[in-house]
């Protein structure tokens, strides 16, 4: 079966493949509607990232309270030599690539003669995000071969190229957005997708003091609040609902029992949301919440367990002085 629905070329050399049409708007509509009719209501965090959402998240990463990005980037600055990888003819597949600012830190550490042999596959649900990142990357690394993949890799992991000699990267502790059953399923699928000798570099936010965690998701400038509310604009555009983001309050707190930050939108008043051009209606009461994101925090036991699920060996755990964030190097040795 030919899954490719859209192929475009950026700057004459970057190939961009869009697999999202395979999911189809009906599946997206069904997923959103099911979540909003559930109790409690929920929307998948993958819908955060339209163009505005991506810009807001980039602003979040620069906030004093949001330690995750700067801590992970600091670890990435000198990591290449300690990975003990042969970068020649390597395929680098970055899941949830975003603006590709993190992979850029790794690429800068690779000798130019080896960099010219590498093929980079940024995978993201947002086509505009991949396009912007590809322009920047081709300016800085004109010798780098890039094939962008627009896909929901949670559902479409099987469509990511199964190439020899690959380094899979999943930064930002984005894996923590999934629940533990989904994480187990994802790790098992990724392990099957990887071949012997392949590596996986996984970013994980670690368990720490609750006050530090909650400040990271409740910044003084309320950019995270705007980011959270923007998901309603995305839903409006996708399935023609009539949400008004200002009718909701941003909530973010640490759930000690589940070891995760939770983000919610709390209704400021009773409302009726139309769906499917008015054919369906969603009733929301004042004080009712819509759960928009989980961000699980991890420890060393989790790291070992996730490697076991995927059939991967833990080669090394890179962390900062405070042990707030970890980059885990897994390898498939069998």
Secondary structure, 3 states (H helix, E strand, C coil): CCCCCEEEEECCCEEEEECHHHCCHHHHHHHHHHHHHCCCEECCHHHHCCHHHHHHHHHHCCCCCCHHHHHHHHHHCCCHHHHCCCCCCCEEEEECCCCCHHHHHHHCCCCHHHHCCCEEEEEECCHHHHHHHHHHHHHHCCCCEEEEEECCHHHHHHHCCCCCCEEEEECCCHHHHCCHHHHHHHHHHHHHHCCCCCEEEEEEEECCCHHHHHHHCCCCCCHHHHHHHHHHHHHHHHHCCCCCHHHEEEEEEEECCCCEEEEEEEECCCEEEEECCCCEEEEECCCCEEEEEEEECECHHHHHHHHHHHCCEEEEEEECCCCCEEEEEEECCC
